Amino acid sequence: MAKSSVISGFYKLPPKERLAIIRDFAGLTEDEVRLLENTGSLPIDLADHMVENVIGVFPEPMGVAGNFQINGKDYLIPMATEEPSVIAAASYAAKMVRDGGGFHTSSTAPVMIGQIQVVKIKDAETAKKQVLDAKVDILKKANDQDPVLNSFGGGAKDLDARVIETSLGEMLIVHLYVDCRDAMGANAVNTMCEAVAPFISQLTGGQVYLRIISNLAVKRLAKAQCIVPKEAIGGQSVVEGIVYASVFAAADPYRAATHNKGIMNGIAAVLLATGNDHRAIEAGAHAYAALNKAYTSLSNWTINSNGDLVGEMELPMAVGLIGGAVKTHPIARIAMKILGVKSANEFGEVLAAVGLAQNLAALRALSGEGIQRGHMSLHARNIAITAGAKGEQIEAVAELMVSERLVRVDRAKEILEELNKK
Ligand code: MEV
């Protein structure tokens, strides 16, 4: 009989009973069940309060990248990722940048955009004027929702209205600009959008549907810049290779997607380690890369008059220090402590620097020896583990596979068998 994924009342069960159902459904072994039950530093009760239908936790390796100097301050960067090389690459690039004086960063005020969609309006331009004329009242209604944010100097500061053409006719899109201070802001902004929507509907005679934050946070940008001395990176031809790689990504969306993925390898790892919404930042980054219609590179690398490499990158950075998993997840809290940032702006700037470092390391490897050699030894360790290697066997199996340039599970198993015979 086909198995059904409709499990009545599943969400009401305690995690242990849910896990028992999943064990039967998926045929999990006792070892697999034990692995899920062993939630380590995230207690199951806490996990159960964070999301729905919890049966366990999903551990990821967390490491720390070193060598980062940003605006003269030293940082250790906690990173959670399943991808080998990411943390080592970030540390390596940060060291080269350090030789050129470290990263220099800046950011705008932490302003997020909330969108209110108004449809079925008779005359869009008139509706737009009605909204703009009522700006003071709309902002007041929005700010009444969050006296705490106001007391910290944040809140709804301004608004705008845009008429857009769609396949269902013209729509009025109202943008609420909310200074979120040290919060990521989704809750504050969404609450404000929902609160002002009936008034906007009444003003314009239109119908309001969506009331939600935009992840294309063009008013909340973080910028990182650096200079890498040519001697620190391996000379003139390496600098030149990186500039050619940069120009390639700027001109070609196929390359830009991979180039930007490399940047997000670093940023997403820090976001994950610190319990932030990495999807929001990824969505914002890629949308920002396509803001001028053609999708392009987020970073730019050039040569200065000294022959040194100059890098810069700017991207939306909607991160918070308060609220959500950043505060509730015990490991995220420790990661934030290691990072030692004092404001959401400082956090965003560190993330921009990490992204630029990750990009530098990738371009240096790609324009030189390629990434496979470095990747291979780490990849080989994973393959050795997959084949069943334990302890010292892992390194021995990995080393042999790399030297043979044959990194495959079947080969790892053969090597293991030979090792076990000895
Ligand atoms: C791999 O995870 C990331 C890279 O592909 C990034 C890049 O190509 O720039 C190496």
Boltz pocket constraint, residues with backbone or C-beta under 6 A from the ligand:
constraints:
  - pocket:
      binder: B
      contacts: [[A, 83], [A, 258], [A, 259], [A, 260], [A, 261], [A, 262], [A, 263], [A, 265], [A, 359], [A, 362], [A, 363], [A, 366], [A, 371]]
      max_distance: 6.0
